[in-house]
Amino acid sequence: MIVMVNWKLRQLMADRRIGNMELAEAVGVHTNTIYRWRMVDEMPKINGEELERLCRALNCSVGQLLGIEG
């Protein structure tokens, strides 16, 4: 059984008014990667280090990014 995990990157980026380029620089990935991550509703394949940097750059918890906490 495959469980899809919600992904709220698009919403968090809009709430924090942060663009692809700014977030890509903060996370250390290419802007195309941020674009691909932003365009999906299920959590993409992402390593723990990138996930940590993403949350730090967005000033959010993993739970907020995954839509399991407010």
ChimeraX attribute file (.defattr): number of C-alpha atoms within 10 A of each C-alpha:
attribute: neighborCount
match mode: 1-to-1
recipient: residues
	/A:1	3
	/A:2	4
	/A:3	6
	/A:4	10
	/A:5	13
	/A:6	17
	/A:7	23
	/A:8	21
	/A:9	24
	/A:10	18
	/A:11	13
	/A:12	18
	/A:13	16
	/A:14	10
	/A:15	10
	/A:16	10
	/A:17	9
	/A:18	14
	/A:19	14
	/A:20	16
	/A:21	15
	/A:22	13
	/A:23	19
	/A:24	18
	/A:25	13
	/A:26	15
	/A:27	21
	/A:28	12
	/A:29	13
	/A:30	13
	/A:31	17
	/A:32	12
	/A:33	11
	/A:34	21
	/A:35	15
	/A:36	10
	/A:37	19
	/A:38	20
	/A:39	13
	/A:40	14
	/A:41	15
	/A:42	16
	/A:43	16
	/A:44	15
	/A:45	8
	/A:46	9
	/A:47	8
	/A:48	9
	/A:49	10
	/A:50	14
	/A:51	16
	/A:52	15
	/A:53	15
	/A:54	22
	/A:55	19
	/A:56	14
	/A:57	17
	/A:58	20
	/A:59	12
	/A:60	14
	/A:61	17
	/A:62	16
	/A:63	14
	/A:64	17
	/A:65	22
	/A:66	16
	/A:67	15
	/A:68	13
	/A:69	9
	/A:70	8
